[in-house]
Amino acid sequence: MSGSARWAARDGRVGPGDRGSTSHSGGYHRQVTESRVQVAELRSSLVEALREACAAERDVFAAIDPATRDAPTAEGGWSAKDSLAHLSAWRQRQALKLAALREGREEPALPSDELDITNAAFHAERADWAWERVLDDAEMTADALIGEVVAASDDVLTDPKSVGSIMGDGPEHDLDHLTAAAAGTGLEARVPALADATRSIVDRAGWPTRAAAYARYNLACYHAKGGRLDEARSLLRLALPVDEGLRAHAPGDDDLIAIRDEIAALAAG
């Protein structure tokens, strides 16, 4: 997905769903029970999605040649070590954010409102870390984020903005970076397998409608960039009809350029 799409998913907010009437009828109790079951399923599915992403991340980075993992790319970009540190830094940020919500504190400030400046600050903080320290940090931030999802209140988890942020710093972020990291390792197929696992989790869980739409949209962007256009179309047919913001964003999203002429038809479902 493009950077703008990823951050749009974090910025959208709708309130928690209606939990039913305040009467003491049996219908009310049934609705509350069903709502609690849905939140439990959502919580479990988010934990599963994070674990799937971390397992794929672990497999891919373990397969990278130790002789090259600290070296910048041929274009002068981040090394594999830098990419893993970047993924871990954003997981830590999300865990700290959820902890602040849970404890009633102000959300911790980012280094900057500009994404590139924040990424540069995270990179500078970790640039001198040894590979082993980066690996340890990646495991610790994964555990921390999963722990905060487990501990989060129902109201936090039923807010689509929260779900979008968790996914944005979990599977969606890994999909952004693991394709390049996996190149030449023999584990290239591990990355689309993560996308398939993530879709399966979203499809079977009782996610808030808007949160599910954003997750499917971002998966569609990943598949479209990789040339898997039928999979992208399938996901967009589910995502676009239910969210006006996504329908407005999609025609200008460069990740979808290969099927841009089809956006209107896909939005019809």
N, C-alpha and C positions, 0 to 999 in steps of 0.2 A: 504494500500500500504506500501511497505517497505520504510524506511527512504531514501534509495538511490534513489528509484523511485520518491519519493516526491520531492527531491532536484534536480533530473535530470529534472523534469518538469519545475523547475524554471530556470535552467541553459541554456536550449535550446533557441536560438534566431534566428529568421529570420526577415527580414525587412518587413515593411508594404507592403501590396499588391499593384500591379500596379493600379494607379488611372486613367489610360487612357492616350490617346494622348494629346499633348498640342495644337492641332489644335482647331479652333473655330467652328468645325462642330457640328451639332445637336447630333451626336453620342457621342462626348465628353461630352456634357452637360448631356446626358442621363446617361452615365457611372458615372459621378460625383454625380449626384442625387441618383442613385442606391447605390453608395458607402456610401453616407451620411446616407441613410436609413438603410443600413446594420450596420453601426457603432451605430446608434441610437438604433437598435434592440439589438445589443451586449451589449451596456451600460445598457439598461433596463433589459436584462436577467441576467447580473451580479448583479445588485441591487436586483433583485428578488431572485437569488440564495443565496445571503448574508442574506436577510430577512428570507428566509426559514430556513437557518441554525441557525440563532439566535433564531427563534421561537422554533425550536426543542430543542436547547440548554436550553432555558428558561424553557420549559416544563419539561425536564428531571431533571434539577437541582432543580427545585421547588418541585419535587416529592420525593427527597431524605430526609430521616428521619433526622431532625435537630440534633438528638442525635449522629448520625454517620458521618455527612458530613465533620467534621473537623478531623476525625480519619484516620490515615494511613491504608492502606489495610493490610490484614493478612500477606502479604509477605513483609510488610515494605515499600510499595510504596506510591505514592502520595495519599492524601485524595481527596475527591470530591472537596473541596474548592481549593486545589492546582491545580487540573486539570482545573477548571474554570479560575483560575488566569492565568494559562499557556496559555489557548486559547486566553484570553483577551490580554496578553502581545504580542503575535504574531500578533494579529489584529492591536494593536497600532503600532507595528513596520512597518506593511504594510502601514498603513495610513500615517505615517511619511515619508516613502519612496516615496509614491505617491505625497505627498505635496512637497517634495524636487524636484521631477521631474517637477511638475507644476510651481514651483517658480525658476527653473533654478539653484538650489543649489546642492552641493555634497550630495550623498546618506548618511544618518547617519550611522556611523559605528556600527557594532555589538560588543558585549563584546569580542567575539573570533571568529576565523574562524572555530573552532571546535563546532559542534552542541551541543554536550553534555555540554560543558563549558558554552555556551550561555544559554542553558536551565537552568543550575544550577544558573547562575547569575540572570535570570528572577525570578526563584523560591525564591532565597534569598531576593530579593528586596520586594517580596510580602508575604513572609511566615508568617509574624506577622500581616497581615491585618485581620480585622474582616470579618465575612461572608458578612455583609451588605456592607462593602466597596468593596469587591470583586464583589458583584452583581452590584453595581453602576458603577464600572469600566468596567465591561463587557458590560453594556448598552452604556456607553460613547464611548468605542472603536468601538462598532458596528456602532453607529451613525457616528463616525469619518471616518471609512473606507467607509461606504456607501456615505458619503458626498464627499470624495476624488474621488470615482469612478464617481460620477455625474459631478465633476469639471474637471476630467482628459481630456487632449486633445485627439482628434481622433487618432493621431499618437501613443500615449501611449497605448490606448486601442486596437489598431490593431496589436500591437506587441505581439506575442504569449507568450513571456516571462512574460509580464505584466499580461495577463490573467491567466497564470499558477500560478503566485505568489498570485494573488487575490483569486483564487480558493484554492490554497494550504493553505492560512491562513483563509479561510472561510469554505465552506461545507466539503472539503476534510479533513481538520484538525478536524472538529467536528466529522466526521465519525470515525476518528482514536480513539477518546476518549469517545464518547457518549455510545458506546456499553457497556463498563465497568461501566460507571456511571449509566446507566439505569437498570442494573441488579438488580432484586429484587424490583423494584419500581412499577411494573405493566405497565410500559411504554416501554417495550423492543421493541415493534413493531414500536415505534416512530422513531427509528434510520433507519431501512431499508426503512421506508416511506420517510425519508429525502433523501436517496439515489435515490429512485424512482422519487421524485420530481426534484432532480438535473438532472437526466438523461432526464426527460421530457423537462427541460429548455434547456439543451444542444442540444437535438435533434431538437427542433423547432426554434432555434435562428440561425442567420447567422454568426456563429462563424468562425474565421480563421481555415482552415483545420487542421493545426498542433495543435492548442490550443484545438480543439474539440477532436482530437485523444488522447492527454494527459489526458483530463478530463475523457474520456471514459475508458482509461486504468486504471486510479486510481480508478474509480468506479468498474471496473472488479476485481481489487485486493481486494477491500473491500468485494465484494460479494463472491469471492473465499475463503477468510479467514472465512467467515460465513457459508460456505457449500452450497451456492446458485450457483451451478456450471453452470446451464443452463444460468442464467443471466450473469455470468462472460463470458461464451463462446460467447454469443450474443454481448456483448460489445467489446470483443477482435476481433471479426470478422470485426468490423467497425474500430477499432483503429490500429491494427497491419499493415494492408496492406498499409496504407498511410504514415507510418513513419519508416524509416530504423533504427533510434536510438532505438525506442521501440522494434522493432523486434530483435535487438541485445541484449537488456536488459532483455526481458521477460524470456528466458530460464533459467537464473540464479536468477530470482526473487523468493524468498522463499514464498511470498504471493500467488504465483501461483503454488505451488508444487503439489496440487491435480490434476492439469490438465497440468502439465509440458510436458507430452508426447504428448499432443495435440497442442502444440504451433505452430509447423510448419504448420499443417493443418489449424489452425485458422488464421495464417498469410496470407494464400492464399485467405481468404475471404469467 
